[in-house]
Amino acid sequence: MTKTRQKKIPAEERRNVTVEAVIDLAASTNPDTITTAAIAKHMKLTQGAIFRHFPNKDAIWTAVMDWVTRTLMTRIDGAAKDIESPVGKMEAMFLAHIGFVSDHPGAPRMLFGELQAARKTPAKRLAQSLMAQYGARLHDLLTAGKTNGELRDDLDVEAAATLFIGTIQGLVMQSLIAGDMKRMKAAAPGVFAIYLRGISKDLARS
């Protein structure tokens, strides 16, 4: 009987496919319980095939968080790129972030898991770096919004940035609990409008 040969895939592509497999699994499984055996089974490979591209599980998790960071930041930056208004950029970022989570529901579960982990790992440092990058983008936009008169003069920029991220996290958590990511996308524009009412100079007076 002739054994079926696995198709040879370039190393970089194999690593990318492994990352995608982990994110797919995380959409319906607690990331802490995802084993390399489960990843291999999901990919229809042996564990040995995975370890030819990653030395250990920590390396896989680091690659996953690197992908989440790069992909999310690219998406939100791309959404805001051609918009001049700081408030308009923030709205585009908000909706793009929600769209990213809707497309990859396992990503926030991986992010939350790493941020809550007690161990200081390369993956956790990437998760913290992502939050720092995101916060810096928001800080700059909120400051610009105050400068150009779109936002309240007395706005607490740090608090507004925290609330922006917390609002997204709240929508994500509710959708994950309900198992309905479409609900999150439908609710996002209205939720952002409420957030904007609290920080906008004009809307705060109405």
C-alpha positions in Angstrom: 0.0 0.0 0.0 1.4 3.4 -1.0 1.5 6.0 1.8 0.0 9.4 0.9 2.7 12.1 1.0 2.0 15.4 2.6 2.3 18.3 0.2 5.5 20.2 0.9 4.8 23.8 2.0 7.4 26.5 2.4 8.5 27.1 6.0 7.1 30.6 6.2 3.7 29.5 4.8 3.6 26.6 7.3 4.2 29.0 10.2 1.5 31.3 9.0 -1.0 28.4 8.6 -0.1 27.3 12.2 -0.9 30.8 13.5 -4.2 30.7 11.7 -5.0 27.3 13.2 -4.4 28.6 16.7 -6.6 31.6 16.2 -9.3 29.4 14.7 -9.1 27.1 17.7 -9.1 30.0 20.1 -12.5 31.2 18.7 -14.2 28.2 20.4 -11.6 27.0 22.9 -10.0 28.5 26.0 -6.5 29.4 24.7 -4.9 28.0 27.9 -6.2 24.5 27.0 -5.0 24.5 23.4 -2.2 22.0 23.1 0.2 21.3 20.3 -1.6 18.0 19.8 -4.9 19.9 19.2 -3.1 22.3 16.8 -1.6 19.4 14.9 -5.0 17.6 14.7 -6.7 20.8 13.5 -4.1 21.1 10.7 -4.1 17.3 10.0 -0.4 17.1 10.8 1.8 15.4 13.3 3.2 17.3 16.2 6.6 16.7 14.8 5.7 18.6 11.6 4.8 21.6 13.8 8.0 21.5 15.8 10.0 21.6 12.7 9.0 25.2 12.4 8.6 26.2 16.1 10.9 25.0 18.9 8.1 25.0 21.5 4.6 26.1 22.3 5.8 29.5 23.6 7.3 30.2 20.1 3.9 29.5 18.6 2.1 31.8 21.0 4.7 34.5 20.2 4.1 34.2 16.5 0.3 34.4 17.1 0.6 37.6 19.1 3.0 39.1 16.5 0.4 38.3 13.8 -2.5 39.8 15.9 -0.4 43.0 16.6 0.7 43.5 13.0 -2.7 42.7 11.5 -4.8 44.8 13.8 -2.6 47.8 13.7 -2.4 47.6 9.9 -6.2 47.4 9.7 -6.9 50.4 12.0 -4.2 52.5 10.5 -5.4 51.7 7.0 -9.0 52.6 7.9 -8.0 56.0 9.3 -5.3 56.8 6.7 -7.2 59.1 4.4 -9.4 60.9 7.0 -8.3 64.3 8.2 -10.6 64.8 11.2 -9.2 63.2 14.4 -12.8 62.2 15.4 -13.3 60.7 12.0 -10.1 58.7 12.3 -11.2 57.4 15.7 -14.6 56.3 14.4 -12.8 54.5 11.5 -10.5 52.8 14.0 -13.3 51.8 16.2 -15.3 50.2 13.4 -12.2 48.6 11.8 -11.2 47.0 15.2 -14.7 45.6 15.5 -14.5 44.3 12.0 -11.2 42.6 12.7 -12.6 40.9 15.8 -15.7 39.8 13.8 -13.4 38.2 11.2 -11.0 36.7 13.8 -12.9 36.0 17.1 -10.1 34.0 18.4 -7.7 37.0 18.4 -9.2 38.9 21.4 -9.3 35.6 23.4 -5.6 35.1 22.7 -4.9 38.8 23.6 -6.9 38.7 26.9 -5.4 35.4 27.8 -1.8 36.7 27.4 -2.5 40.0 29.3 -4.0 38.0 32.2 -1.2 35.4 32.3 1.1 35.5 35.4 4.1 34.4 33.4 6.2 37.0 31.6 6.6 35.6 28.1 7.5 37.1 24.8 3.9 36.7 23.8 2.7 38.7 26.8 5.3 41.4 26.0 3.9 41.6 22.5 0.3 41.9 23.9 1.4 44.7 26.2 3.2 46.4 23.3 0.1 46.2 21.2 -1.9 48.0 24.0 0.8 50.6 24.3 0.8 51.3 20.5 -2.9 51.5 20.5 -3.0 53.8 23.4 -0.4 56.1 21.8 -2.5 56.4 18.6 -5.6 57.3 20.7 -3.7 59.8 22.8 -2.4 61.6 19.7 -5.9 61.7 18.1 -7.7 62.9 21.2 -5.1 65.6 21.8 -5.5 66.7 18.1 -9.2 66.7 18.6 -9.0 69.1 21.5 -6.6 71.3 19.6 -8.8 71.7 16.5 -12.0 72.2 18.6 -13.8 68.9 17.9 -13.4 67.7 21.4 -14.1 69.3 24.8 -11.4 71.6 26.1 -11.6 69.9 29.6 -11.4 66.4 28.2 -9.3 64.0 30.2 -7.3 62.4 27.3 -6.1 59.4 29.3 -9.6 58.6 30.5 -11.0 59.0 27.1 -8.4 56.6 25.6 -9.1 54.1 28.3 -12.9 54.3 27.7 -12.4 53.9 23.9 -10.5 50.6 24.4 -12.8 49.5 27.2 -15.9 50.1 25.1 -14.5 47.9 22.3 -13.6 45.2 24.9 -17.1 45.3 26.3 -18.7 44.8 22.9 -16.3 42.0 22.2 -16.9 40.2 25.5 -20.7 40.5 25.1 -20.5 39.1 21.6 -18.2 36.2 22.6 -20.5 35.3 25.5 -23.6 35.4 23.3 -21.8 33.6 20.5 -23.0 36.2 18.0 -20.3 38.3 16.4 -22.8 39.9 14.0 -24.6 41.6 16.9 -21.3 43.4 17.8 -20.9 44.8 14.3 -24.5 45.9 14.2 -24.2 47.7 17.6 -20.8 49.3 17.0 -21.9 52.5 15.2 -24.5 53.3 17.8 -22.1 52.6 20.7 -19.5 54.8 19.2 -22.0 57.6 18.8 -22.7 57.5 22.5 -19.0 57.5 23.3 -18.6 60.5 21.0 -21.4 62.4 22.7 -19.5 62.3 25.9 -16.3 63.7 24.5 -17.4 66.0 21.7 -17.5 69.8 22.3 -20.7 70.3 20.2 -22.6 67.1 21.1 -21.9 67.6 24.8 -24.0 70.8 24.8 -27.0 69.3 22.9 
